[in-house]
Each structure stands twice: as structure tokens, then as C-alpha cells.
Amino acid sequence: MSTIKDFLQGNTNNGENKQNNNEIKEQQVKSKVEVQSKVEQVKNVESEKKKEIRKTRNFYIELKLSLKRIASKINPKLWKDWIVSHYYEYRRVFNLSKKPDAEEFKELGIVVAISALLVGLVGLVLELIFYFV
């Protein structure tokens, strides 16, 4: 039954209004649930990104620590002795070497070209063998 007040306001059917109100409330609840699920998805994505950042950060920290451990094991005195001893050997070889003249340079170029062709031919033969066998 409708009251006089409802009749004057134009609300003649309370049953339809209650049904419409229930539908509106259901739609609002559905939209809230959808919004909450989207918010949770965004939070999950953000947490995954934070985990990845932590992993990379931890990797770089571990790398830095391992490099420090390696560097602490290297004795600079030993390196200095090694460099000094090898310097004199390399210096002796450098002093014995000379700039090649034109004829020697041509011979060297021919030897290098022939050796490159031989390596290429061996590779080609092996490739053909594996292709047909």
C-alpha cells in the first residue's frame, strides 16, 4: 500500500522502488568488489617489482662483497714482483724485434692468407661431411 505522501511525491509503487534500490545496492557492492580486486592486483604487481629490485640489489651487494674478498686475498707485493720480473723479459724481446721490411711483410701476408684459406677449407669440408652424412 502506498501512503498519501508517496502518492503526492509521485511514488505510487513501493515494490518497484524497493526492487530498484536493491538493484542499485547490488551494483554498488559489485563495483566495490571489482575496485578492491583491481587494487589487490596493483598491489601484487608492485610487490613483485619490489621483490625483483631487492633481488638485484642483493646480487650487487653480494658481488661487491665477493670482489672485496678477492681483492683482500691478492698480495700487492707479489703482483709488483711479477710485473717487475716480466718487464725485463718483455723488454728484452721488444729490443730484439725490428720493423719488417717490405719483402718480409709481403711474405708474412702471403703466409697469413694461405693459412686462413686452409682453415676455411677445412671448415667447409667438415660442414659438407656433416651435411651429407
QUITALIN-V175181 format. One record per pair of residues at least 12 apart in sequence whose ideal C-beta (glycine too) atoms are under 6 Angstrom apart, sorted by the first residue. I is the first residue (numbers start at 1). J is the second residue. Records with the same first field share a line. If there is no record, write none. Layout:
I=J / J
This chain:
2=14
